[in-house]
Amino acid sequence: MGIVGPFMMALLLIGWSLEGAWAAGAEAEAKATASASNCKPGKIEVIRQIPGSNGEIVYKVMCTDYQQMFVLVECRQRLCVLLR
């Protein structure tokens, strides 16, 4: 088992770090999508996240221009669309 154990651990760590980078990139895209929909983005939170190669993230983006107004943005990889 010598080198297989550390090699597999390294692959797992690389995968986790890439997933985190992808999520951060999708967050910026979600803010851009909200902004294009006349919502000046403020606080952003993850509503649903499905990991994997075809994963998706749904964000709730609060609009700073209006009180209690938000939009939902769905991102698959770096392509985001407005849900509501």
VMD Tcl script that draws the C-alpha trace (Angstrom):
set ca {
  {0.00 0.00 0.00}
  {3.10 2.26 0.30}
  {2.66 5.05 -2.27}
  {-1.03 4.46 -3.10}
  {-2.28 5.89 0.23}
  {-0.48 9.27 0.02}
  {-1.21 9.53 -3.71}
  {-4.95 9.06 -3.19}
  {-4.93 11.58 -0.34}
  {-3.20 14.13 -2.59}
  {-5.84 13.60 -5.29}
  {-8.63 14.15 -2.76}
  {-7.04 17.36 -1.51}
  {-6.63 18.68 -5.05}
  {-10.26 17.86 -5.81}
  {-11.50 19.68 -2.71}
  {-9.41 22.76 -3.47}
  {-10.65 22.90 -7.06}
  {-14.27 22.60 -5.92}
  {-13.76 25.57 -3.60}
  {-12.25 27.62 -6.43}
  {-15.16 26.73 -8.69}
  {-17.68 27.82 -6.04}
  {-15.92 31.17 -5.61}
  {-15.95 31.73 -9.38}
  {-19.62 30.84 -9.58}
  {-20.38 33.32 -6.78}
  {-18.89 36.15 -8.85}
  {-20.93 35.02 -11.86}
  {-24.08 34.90 -9.71}
  {-23.50 38.49 -8.59}
  {-22.99 39.55 -12.22}
  {-26.25 37.83 -13.21}
  {-28.13 39.58 -10.40}
  {-26.62 42.91 -11.41}
  {-27.71 42.38 -15.02}
  {-31.25 41.85 -13.67}
  {-31.38 45.31 -12.02}
  {-30.44 43.98 -8.59}
  {-27.39 45.60 -7.02}
  {-25.92 42.53 -5.26}
  {-25.28 42.57 -1.55}
  {-25.20 39.57 0.76}
  {-25.08 36.22 -1.03}
  {-25.81 32.79 0.43}
  {-25.96 29.25 -0.90}
  {-29.49 27.79 -0.93}
  {-28.70 24.45 -2.59}
  {-25.46 22.84 -3.74}
  {-25.13 19.62 -5.72}
  {-21.45 18.61 -6.08}
  {-20.00 16.66 -8.97}
  {-18.93 17.17 -12.55}
  {-22.46 18.29 -13.50}
  {-23.09 19.99 -10.18}
  {-25.06 23.13 -9.58}
  {-25.37 25.82 -6.96}
  {-28.42 27.98 -6.26}
  {-27.64 31.33 -4.64}
  {-29.91 33.78 -2.86}
  {-28.62 37.26 -3.70}
  {-29.97 40.13 -1.61}
  {-30.59 43.37 -3.51}
  {-29.18 46.44 -1.74}
  {-31.39 48.88 -3.66}
  {-34.61 47.54 -2.10}
  {-35.37 46.24 1.39}
  {-36.31 42.56 1.64}
  {-35.87 41.96 -2.10}
  {-33.73 39.11 -3.40}
  {-33.19 37.03 -6.52}
  {-32.36 33.36 -6.92}
  {-29.55 32.52 -9.32}
  {-28.68 28.99 -10.45}
  {-25.12 28.29 -11.59}
  {-23.85 25.23 -13.39}
  {-20.10 25.42 -13.67}
  {-19.69 29.13 -14.54}
  {-22.97 29.60 -16.44}
  {-25.59 31.31 -14.29}
  {-29.27 32.02 -14.93}
  {-31.88 33.96 -13.00}
  {-34.53 31.74 -11.43}
  {-36.62 34.37 -9.71}
}
mol new
graphics top color blue
foreach p $ca { graphics top sphere $p radius 0.5 }
foreach p [lrange $ca 0 end-1] q [lrange $ca 1 end] { graphics top cylinder $p $q radius 0.2 }
display resetview
